[in-house]
Amino acid sequence: MKYTEYDEKLLDLIRNGCGNFMSLTLRMDDENKTLQPVGDRWRITDRRLQALRKKMMIAYSKSRQMWLVLDRSTK
């Protein structure tokens, strides 16, 4: 699986209200197993969240304690 597909799945989950890190990691477990069969699979989710944050596609809301997709149409 390419990271672009993985990222799109993450973005869809976040758009649909699943913005908690643990929930995202659990929902992406099958993809994580494909990308990293052994070891700490949650690290893939963490790396991709940080990559999306650096691209300014998502942001973490401390007050809501969840990831949010940024509205790029106003930028």
Secondary structure, DSSP 4 states (H G I P E B T S, - for coil): --HHHHHHHHHHHHHTT---HHHHHHHTHHHHHHH-SSS-THHHHHHHHHHHHHTTSEEEETTTTEEEE--GGG-
